[in-house]
């Protein structure tokens, strides 16, 4: 298990590799536990003494812990396969949504437009819950589930 976690960190900037389910879930869940531990410890320290210096530390630590997680997600998607219509549609919808959100955020700050949907915690939480549920369903699939050769074998 320790070797799997070391591999998780060593492949942080390598998105061409593949992670099987064990490699992905062990390292992903350990990193989630680390994030929870970090978050609760920072909240506890912040309650004792509030200091503005915590914000840059929190941002840096979050980025350091998030980069390998994003890479692991990409490696898991590579392992499951991307040769299916659902993945292509999901990526298309994702890109359109991100583009619209960027335009809205730019318009909000450049032209001081009020847009209450972005400030709504319900909207943001619902969006991230849907993304996480969709990814978990995809990550639970076996190796090569959506690769071209495997799809042909399953149809016949």
N, CA, C and O of each residue as an XYZ file, in Angstrom:
624
protein
N       0.828     -1.183      0.000
C       0.000      0.000      0.000
C       0.880      1.256      0.000
O       0.548      2.252     -0.642
N       1.993      1.200      0.719
C       2.898      2.344      0.756
C       3.520      2.592     -0.618
O       3.706      3.740     -1.021
N       3.842      1.511     -1.337
C       4.386      1.660     -2.694
C       3.367      2.306     -3.628
O       3.721      3.103     -4.496
N       2.112      1.954     -3.442
C       1.049      2.545     -4.261
C       0.949      4.042     -4.003
O       0.772      4.824     -4.938
N       1.062      4.449     -2.732
C       0.981      5.864     -2.400
C       2.211      6.621     -2.900
O       2.095      7.767     -3.333
N       3.385      5.995     -2.846
C       4.589      6.623     -3.401
C       4.437      6.817     -4.908
O       4.823      7.850     -5.455
N       3.875      5.821     -5.562
C       3.635      5.907     -7.006
C       2.675      7.052     -7.317
O       2.848      7.774     -8.299
N       1.667      7.207     -6.471
C       0.688      8.290     -6.608
C       1.394      9.643     -6.669
O       1.070     10.474     -7.518
N       2.351      9.866     -5.779
C       3.075     11.129     -5.736
C       4.108     11.240     -6.850
O       4.321     12.326     -7.388
N       4.748     10.134     -7.201
C       5.800     10.203     -8.223
C       5.239     10.450     -9.624
O       5.950     10.965    -10.487
N       3.999     10.096     -9.859
C       3.383     10.307    -11.177
C       2.497     11.555    -11.225
O       1.562     11.629    -12.023
N       2.793     12.523    -10.375
C       1.957     13.718    -10.285
C       1.810     14.435    -11.622
O       0.717     14.888    -11.959
N       2.882     14.544    -12.380
C       2.820     15.290    -13.638
C       2.845     14.374    -14.860
O       3.140     14.821    -15.969
N       2.540     13.107    -14.660
C       2.510     12.149    -15.757
C       1.068     11.683    -15.953
O       0.557     10.870    -15.182
N       0.431     12.199    -16.974
C      -0.969     11.867    -17.223
C      -1.149     10.795    -18.287
O      -2.282     10.482    -18.654
N      -0.071     10.234    -18.785
C      -0.157      9.220    -19.830
C      -0.216      7.803    -19.265
O      -0.584      6.873    -19.983
N       0.134      7.623    -18.011
C       0.124      6.301    -17.383
C      -1.308      5.865    -17.113
O      -2.264      6.573    -17.429
N      -1.432      4.677    -16.518
C      -2.742      4.139    -16.164
C      -2.705      3.684    -14.707
O      -1.687      3.179    -14.234
N      -3.815      3.864    -14.003
C      -3.977      3.376    -12.628
C      -5.115      2.368    -12.601
O      -6.215      2.656    -13.074
N      -4.854      1.183    -12.047
C      -5.963      0.245    -11.878
C      -6.795      0.686    -10.677
O      -6.462      1.669    -10.016
N      -7.857     -0.029    -10.399
C      -8.764      0.400     -9.320
C      -8.068      0.446     -7.973
O      -8.259      1.395     -7.212
N      -7.259     -0.567     -7.663
C      -6.577     -0.598     -6.367
C      -5.622      0.586     -6.227
O      -5.637      1.283     -5.212
N      -4.798      0.812     -7.241
C      -3.838      1.916     -7.181
C      -4.555      3.250     -7.017
O      -4.111      4.113     -6.260
N      -5.643      3.410     -7.716
C      -6.360      4.674     -7.656
C      -7.029      4.883     -6.302
O      -6.821      5.911     -5.657
N      -7.840      3.902     -5.865
C      -8.649      4.117     -4.669
C      -7.824      4.186     -3.398
O      -8.150      4.967     -2.504
N      -6.772      3.399     -3.288
C      -5.934      3.463     -2.081
C      -5.320      4.848     -1.949
O      -5.429      5.480     -0.898
N      -4.683      5.319     -2.999
C      -4.025      6.620     -2.928
C      -5.033      7.765     -2.844
O      -4.803      8.741     -2.131
N      -6.131      7.653     -3.556
C      -7.143      8.705     -3.546
C      -7.757      8.852     -2.151
O      -7.893      9.967     -1.647
N      -8.124      7.738     -1.534
C      -8.739      7.800     -0.202
C      -7.748      8.246      0.866
O      -8.125      8.960      1.795
N      -6.487      7.836      0.751
C      -5.471      8.328      1.689
C      -5.294      9.839      1.552
O      -5.146     10.546      2.548
N      -5.311     10.320      0.334
C      -5.166     11.756      0.124
C      -6.393     12.524      0.614
O      -6.255     13.624      1.148
N      -7.578     11.968      0.443
C      -8.790     12.599      0.985
C      -8.695     12.680      2.511
O      -9.037     13.704      3.102
N      -8.234     11.606      3.142
C      -8.053     11.614      4.597
C      -7.049     12.689      5.003
O      -7.249     13.379      6.003
N      -5.979     12.832      4.238
C      -4.998     13.885      4.509
C      -5.624     15.270      4.385
O      -5.358     16.148      5.206
N      -6.446     15.467      3.371
C      -7.116     16.757      3.199
C      -8.060     17.065      4.359
O      -8.102     18.197      4.842
N      -8.819     16.060      4.809
C      -9.700     16.269      5.963
C      -8.894     16.605      7.208
O      -9.246     17.522      7.950
N      -7.821     15.872      7.438
C      -6.963     16.127      8.593
C      -6.381     17.532      8.527
O      -6.363     18.248      9.528
N      -5.913     17.921      7.367
C      -5.359     19.256      7.180
C      -6.421     20.326      7.413
O      -6.165     21.321      8.092
N      -7.596     20.126      6.860
C      -8.674     21.104      7.003
C      -9.091     21.273      8.455
O      -9.224     22.397      8.940
N      -9.298     20.160      9.149
C      -9.715     20.257     10.548
C      -8.628     20.832     11.438
O      -8.933     21.567     12.377
N      -7.371     20.517     11.170
C      -6.298     21.080     11.990
C      -6.163     22.580     11.751
O      -5.923     23.337     12.691
N      -6.314     23.011     10.512
C      -6.244     24.447     10.228
C      -7.423     25.173     10.860
O      -7.254     26.268     11.397
N      -8.617     24.584     10.804
C      -9.783     25.204     11.449
C      -9.588     25.293     12.965
O      -9.977     26.280     13.590
N      -8.988     24.263     13.543
C      -8.748     24.261     14.983
C      -7.741     25.339     15.354
O      -7.945     26.067     16.326
N      -6.656     25.450     14.592
C      -5.645     26.480     14.851
C      -6.241     27.863     14.636
O      -5.952     28.794     15.387
N      -7.068     27.993     13.617
C      -7.677     29.276     13.301
C      -8.624     29.732     14.413
O      -8.734     30.930     14.677
N      -9.308     28.786     15.069
C     -10.201     29.154     16.177
C      -9.408     29.673     17.366
O      -9.870     30.556     18.088
N      -8.222     29.129     17.568
C      -7.392     29.580     18.684
C      -6.874     30.990     18.426
O      -7.000     31.872     19.275
N      -6.297     31.192     17.256
C      -5.749     32.503     16.922
C      -5.917     32.742     15.428
O      -5.304     32.053     14.612
N      -6.736     33.705     15.073
C      -6.967     33.994     13.657
C      -5.819     34.837     13.131
O      -5.416     35.822     13.751
N      -5.298     34.438     11.979
C      -4.201     35.161     11.367
C      -4.383     35.109      9.856
O      -4.699     34.055      9.305
N      -4.189     36.229      9.189
C      -4.362     36.295      7.739
C      -3.312     35.464      7.011
O      -3.493     35.142      5.836
N      -2.230     35.114      7.676
C      -1.176     34.315      7.047
C      -1.621     32.888      6.760
O      -0.970     32.182      5.991
N      -2.719     32.458      7.367
C      -3.206     31.100      7.118
C      -3.712     30.922      5.688
O      -3.616     29.826      5.135
N      -4.243     31.970      5.090
C      -4.820     31.848      3.755
C      -3.807     31.395      2.701
O      -4.101     30.448      1.972
N      -2.624     32.021      2.581
C      -1.659     31.522      1.593
C      -1.186     30.101      1.889
O      -0.955     29.319      0.967
N      -1.044     29.768      3.157
C      -0.623     28.412      3.532
C      -1.685     27.404      3.110
O      -1.365     26.345      2.571
N      -2.941     27.735      3.355
C      -4.041     26.848      2.978
C      -4.077     26.661      1.461
O      -4.241     25.541      0.977
N      -3.927     27.742      0.718
C      -3.966     27.657     -0.744
C      -2.818     26.805     -1.270
O      -3.029     25.960     -2.140
N      -1.619     27.010     -0.762
C      -0.459     26.230     -1.218
C      -0.629     24.754     -0.881
O      -0.382     23.895     -1.727
N      -1.048     24.451      0.347
C      -1.230     23.044      0.727
C      -2.343     22.381     -0.085
O      -2.221     21.221     -0.476
N      -3.415     23.110     -0.334
C      -4.500     22.566     -1.150
C      -4.014     22.247     -2.560
O      -4.337     21.193     -3.108
N      -3.242     23.154     -3.146
C      -2.711     22.909     -4.491
C      -1.748     21.730     -4.513
O      -1.772     20.919     -5.439
N      -0.898     21.637     -3.493
C       0.058     20.524     -3.423
C      -0.678     19.191     -3.315
O      -0.257     18.208     -3.925
N      -1.757     19.138     -2.557
C      -2.505     17.894     -2.409
C      -3.457     17.632     -3.576
O      -3.814     16.482     -3.832
N      -3.867     18.669     -4.277
C      -4.823     18.501     -5.371
C      -4.179     18.065     -6.679
O      -4.794     17.327     -7.449
N      -2.969     18.500     -6.943
C      -2.319     18.168     -8.219
C      -2.183     16.663     -8.437
O      -2.540     16.187     -9.515
N      -1.684     15.886     -7.464
C      -1.605     14.443     -7.707
C      -2.982     13.792     -7.823
O      -3.135     12.790     -8.520
N      -3.988     14.358     -7.142
C      -5.330     13.790     -7.245
C      -5.888     13.976     -8.655
O      -6.492     13.057     -9.207
N      -5.693     15.145     -9.234
C      -6.159     15.379    -10.602
C      -5.429     14.477    -11.592
O      -6.028     13.969    -12.540
N      -4.152     14.286    -11.369
C      -3.383     13.391    -12.232
C      -3.863     11.947    -12.087
O      -3.952     11.219    -13.075
N      -4.169     11.538    -10.866
C      -4.667     10.175    -10.635
C      -6.021      9.967    -11.309
O      -6.294      8.892    -11.843
N      -6.855     10.979    -11.284
C      -8.151     10.895    -11.968
C      -7.929     10.684    -13.464
O      -8.590      9.848    -14.080
N      -7.014     11.431    -14.041
C      -6.712     11.284    -15.468
C      -6.165      9.896    -15.771
O      -6.547      9.282    -16.767
N      -5.276      9.399    -14.921
C      -4.715      8.059    -15.140
C      -5.790      6.989    -15.013
O      -5.759      5.998    -15.743
N      -6.734      7.168    -14.105
C      -7.825      6.193    -13.959
C      -8.726      6.220    -15.192
O      -9.151      5.167    -15.667
N      -9.017      7.395    -15.708
C      -9.821      7.503    -16.926
C      -9.091      6.841    -18.089
O      -9.719      6.182    -18.918
N      -7.766      7.012    -18.160
C      -6.987      6.329    -19.200
C      -7.112      4.817    -19.069
O      -7.162      4.109    -20.075
N      -7.162      4.318    -17.840
C      -7.233      2.880    -17.617
C      -8.599      2.312    -18.010
O      -8.676      1.243    -18.616
N      -9.658      3.016    -17.671
C     -11.007      2.550    -18.014
C     -11.221      2.649    -19.519
O     -11.822      1.765    -20.130
N     -10.733      3.714    -20.102
C     -10.868      3.910    -21.540
C     -11.746      5.105    -21.850
O     -12.620      5.483    -21.071
N     -11.489      5.687    -23.008
C     -12.233      6.879    -23.417
C     -12.945      6.668    -24.745
O     -13.400      7.635    -25.355
N     -13.050      5.439    -25.200
C     -13.650      5.161    -26.500
C     -15.148      4.887    -26.384
O     -15.635      3.864    -26.866
N     -15.870      5.796    -25.750
C     -17.320      5.635    -25.667
C     -18.008      6.984    -25.826
O     -17.397      8.033    -25.627
N     -19.261      6.942    -26.179
C     -20.007      8.169    -26.421
C     -20.290      8.933    -25.130
O     -20.297     10.164    -25.134
N     -20.522      8.223    -24.029
C     -20.822      8.897    -22.764
C     -19.671      9.795    -22.341
O     -19.881     10.934    -21.922
N     -18.452      9.277    -22.454
C     -17.278     10.067    -22.078
C     -17.159     11.297    -22.974
O     -16.896     12.398    -22.491
N     -17.351     11.109    -24.268
C     -17.228     12.230    -25.207
C     -18.309     13.277    -24.961
O     -18.029     14.475    -25.007
N     -19.536     12.842    -24.702
C     -20.608     13.791    -24.391
C     -20.340     14.512    -23.068
O     -20.543     15.721    -22.962
N     -19.888     13.771    -22.074
C     -19.601     14.371    -20.767
C     -18.502     15.422    -20.883
O     -18.602     16.492    -20.283
N     -17.459     15.127    -21.645
C     -16.375     16.100    -21.823
C     -16.861     17.324    -22.596
O     -16.456     18.446    -22.291
N     -17.717     17.124    -23.585
C     -18.272     18.249    -24.328
C     -19.123     19.143    -23.444
O     -18.993     20.367    -23.480
N     -19.990     18.536    -22.653
C     -20.838     19.297    -21.728
C     -19.981     20.005    -20.688
O     -20.245     21.157    -20.343
N     -18.948     19.313    -20.185
C     -18.039     19.903    -19.194
C     -17.365     21.151    -19.769
O     -17.309     22.183    -19.100
N     -16.857     21.070    -20.993
C     -16.168     22.209    -21.610
C     -17.127     23.371    -21.842
O     -16.761     24.526    -21.624
N     -18.336     23.081    -22.278
C     -19.329     24.136    -22.479
C     -19.668     24.800    -21.150
O     -19.736     26.027    -21.072
N     -19.881     24.000    -20.102
C     -20.225     24.538    -18.787
C     -19.095     25.412    -18.246
O     -19.342     26.510    -17.749
N     -17.857     24.925    -18.344
C     -16.714     25.703    -17.856
C     -16.593     27.006    -18.641
O     -16.313     28.053    -18.057
N     -16.800     26.957    -19.952
C     -16.748     28.167    -20.768
C     -17.799     29.184    -20.353
O     -17.506     30.374    -20.232
N     -19.019     28.716    -20.135
C     -20.100     29.606    -19.700
C     -19.784     30.202    -18.330
O     -19.991     31.394    -18.105
N     -19.282     29.373    -17.418
C     -18.944     29.867    -16.079
C     -17.835     30.920    -16.153
O     -17.891     31.921    -15.439
N     -16.836     30.708    -16.999
C     -15.754     31.691    -17.152
C     -16.288     33.013    -17.692
O     -15.902     34.083    -17.221
N     -17.174     32.938    -18.676
C     -17.766     34.156    -19.237
C     -18.578     34.888    -18.175
O     -18.495     36.111    -18.065
N     -19.358     34.151    -17.397
C     -20.174     34.771    -16.348
C     -19.296     35.425    -15.293
O     -19.567     36.545    -14.860
N     -18.243     34.727    -14.880
C     -17.351     35.279    -13.853
C     -16.642     36.527    -14.374
O     -16.536     37.523    -13.658
N     -16.157     36.480    -15.617
C     -15.516     37.665    -16.195
C     -16.496     38.827    -16.291
O     -16.150     39.959    -15.953
N     -17.717     38.557    -16.749
C     -18.727     39.612    -16.861
C     -19.071     40.178    -15.489
O     -19.285     41.381    -15.339
N     -19.121     39.309    -14.501
C     -19.461     39.751    -13.152
C     -18.427     40.744    -12.621
O     -18.784     41.760    -12.025
N     -17.149     40.445    -12.841
C     -16.107     41.305    -12.285
C     -15.749     42.480    -13.193
O     -15.370     43.542    -12.701
N     -15.863     42.306    -14.502
C     -15.510     43.401    -15.405
C     -16.616     44.441    -15.494
O     -16.338     45.639    -15.542
N     -17.864     43.997    -15.516
C     -18.980     44.914    -15.704
C     -19.849     45.044    -14.463
O     -20.898     45.688    -14.497
N     -19.416     44.437    -13.378
C     -20.120     44.484    -12.095
C     -21.576     44.040    -12.231
O     -22.484     44.665    -11.685
N     -21.775     42.961    -12.961
C     -23.104     42.389    -13.151
C     -23.429     41.512    -11.948
O     -22.592     40.732    -11.493
N     -24.638     41.645    -11.443
C     -25.066     40.793    -10.330
C     -25.559     39.467    -10.887
O     -26.415     39.434    -11.772
N     -25.022     38.391    -10.371
C     -25.434     37.054    -10.803
C     -25.481     36.185     -9.559
O     -24.467     35.624     -9.145
N     -26.658     36.076     -8.965
C     -26.799     35.407     -7.679
C     -26.616     33.898     -7.739
O     -26.367     33.270     -6.710
N     -26.736     33.300     -8.932
C     -26.600     31.851     -9.042
C     -25.197     31.395     -8.654
O     -25.037     30.344     -8.032
N     -24.172     32.185     -9.018
C     -22.800     31.818     -8.658
C     -22.569     31.891     -7.160
O     -21.758     31.140     -6.618
N     -23.267     32.780     -6.494
C     -23.082     32.955     -5.068
C     -23.926     31.982     -4.254
O     -23.803     31.923     -3.031
N     -24.757     31.241     -4.909
C     -25.622     30.285     -4.229
C     -24.843     29.020     -3.880
O     -24.310     28.344     -4.760
N     -24.785     28.712     -2.603
C     -24.084     27.500     -2.172
C     -24.797     26.249     -2.673
O     -24.150     25.242     -2.959
N     -26.100     26.302     -2.781
C     -26.855     25.148     -3.259
C     -26.465     24.795     -4.694
O     -26.292     23.620     -5.018
N     -26.328     25.801     -5.550
C     -25.944     25.566     -6.943
C     -24.555     24.939     -7.029
O     -24.366     23.938     -7.720
N     -23.602     25.514     -6.342
C     -22.219     25.019     -6.398
C     -22.121     23.628     -5.797
O     -21.464     22.757     -6.366
N     -22.760     23.403     -4.660
C     -22.713     22.083     -4.029
C     -23.388     21.022     -4.891
O     -22.892     19.900     -4.993
N     -24.513     21.364     -5.511
C     -25.202     20.414     -6.389
C     -24.344     20.081     -7.597
O     -24.243     18.918     -7.988
N     -23.732     21.085     -8.186
C     -22.872     20.861     -9.347
C     -21.722     19.916     -8.991
O     -21.482     18.940     -9.701
N     -21.021     20.196     -7.909
C     -19.890     19.347     -7.535
C     -20.338     17.952     -7.115
O     -19.618     16.982     -7.349
N     -21.501     17.832     -6.506
C     -22.010     16.503     -6.145
C     -22.280     15.673     -7.399
O     -21.958     14.486     -7.437
N     -22.864     16.285     -8.415
C     -23.131     15.568     -9.670
C     -21.827     15.145    -10.335
O     -21.715     14.015    -10.811
N     -20.847     16.033    -10.372
C     -19.549     15.709    -10.981
C     -18.876     14.571    -10.223
O     -18.344     13.649    -10.842
N     -18.891     14.622     -8.899
C     -18.240     13.584     -8.092
C     -18.944     12.242     -8.267
O     -18.281     11.215     -8.414
N     -20.271     12.234     -8.254
C     -21.012     10.977     -8.435
C     -20.730     10.384     -9.814
O     -20.531      9.175     -9.937
N     -20.712     11.220    -10.846
C     -20.422     10.725    -12.200
C     -19.020     10.149    -12.270
O     -18.807      9.099    -12.877
N     -18.066     10.825    -11.656
C     -16.698     10.306    -11.697
C     -16.558      9.002    -10.921
O     -15.895      8.075    -11.387
N     -17.169      8.921     -9.751
C     -17.080      7.689     -8.951
C     -17.656      6.515     -9.732
O     -17.083      5.426     -9.726
N     -18.778      6.726    -10.401
C     -19.351      5.648    -11.230
C     -18.381      5.237    -12.325
O     -18.247      4.047    -12.610
N     -17.711      6.184    -12.938
C     -16.749      5.888    -14.003
C     -15.513      5.193    -13.440
O     -15.001      4.255    -14.050
N     -15.031      5.642    -12.288
C     -13.809      5.077    -11.705
C     -14.017      3.669    -11.162
O     -13.049      2.929    -10.989
N     -15.245      3.292    -10.895
C     -15.514      1.941    -10.398
C     -15.509      0.890    -11.508
O     -15.495     -0.308    -11.225
N     -15.520      1.324    -12.749
C     -15.520      0.387    -13.871
C     -14.181     -0.345    -13.963
O     -13.154      0.195    -13.552
N     -14.184     -1.565    -14.496
C     -12.928     -2.323    -14.597
C     -11.998     -1.780    -15.679
O     -12.395     -0.975    -16.520
N     -10.760     -2.239    -15.633
C      -9.745     -1.850    -16.601
C     -10.199     -2.173    -18.022
O     -10.787     -3.224    -18.276
N      -9.918     -1.256    -18.939
C     -10.222     -1.398    -20.374
C     -11.709     -1.569    -20.675
O     -12.055     -2.105    -21.729
N     -12.579     -1.141    -19.803
C     -14.014     -1.314    -20.004
C     -14.497     -0.607    -21.269
O     -15.351     -1.132    -21.983
N     -13.964      0.565    -21.547
C     -14.403      1.336    -22.707
C     -13.354      1.429    -23.808
O     -13.460      2.306    -24.665
N     -12.359      0.571    -23.820
C     -11.412      0.567    -24.930
C     -12.025     -0.146    -26.122
O     -12.858     -1.036    -25.954
N     -11.621      0.238    -27.318
C     -12.256     -0.253    -28.551
C     -12.286     -1.772    -28.632
O     -13.321     -2.344    -28.976
N     -11.181     -2.437    -28.326
C     -11.130     -3.899    -28.440
C     -12.093     -4.571    -27.471
O     -12.743     -5.555    -27.825
N     -12.189     -4.056    -26.266
C     -13.066     -4.650    -25.260
C     -14.532     -4.422    -25.614
O     -15.362     -5.298    -25.372
N     -14.865     -3.274    -26.177
C     -16.251     -2.994    -26.563
C     -16.693     -3.971    -27.650
O     -17.809     -4.488    -27.596
N     -15.838     -4.228    -28.630
C     -16.176     -5.174    -29.698
C     -16.403     -6.571    -29.137
O     -17.306     -7.281    -29.580
N     -15.590     -6.967    -28.168
C     -15.736     -8.300    -27.577
C     -17.028     -8.426    -26.778
O     -17.632     -9.498    -26.752
N     -17.461     -7.347    -26.124
C     -18.684     -7.409    -25.328
C     -19.929     -7.419    -26.197
O     -20.929     -8.034    -25.826
N     -19.892     -6.755    -27.341
C     -21.072     -6.675    -28.204
C     -21.341     -8.014    -28.878
O     -22.498     -8.407    -29.028
N     -20.300     -8.712    -29.282
C     -20.472     -9.974    -30.023
C     -20.966    -11.063    -29.140
O     -21.165    -12.188    -29.599
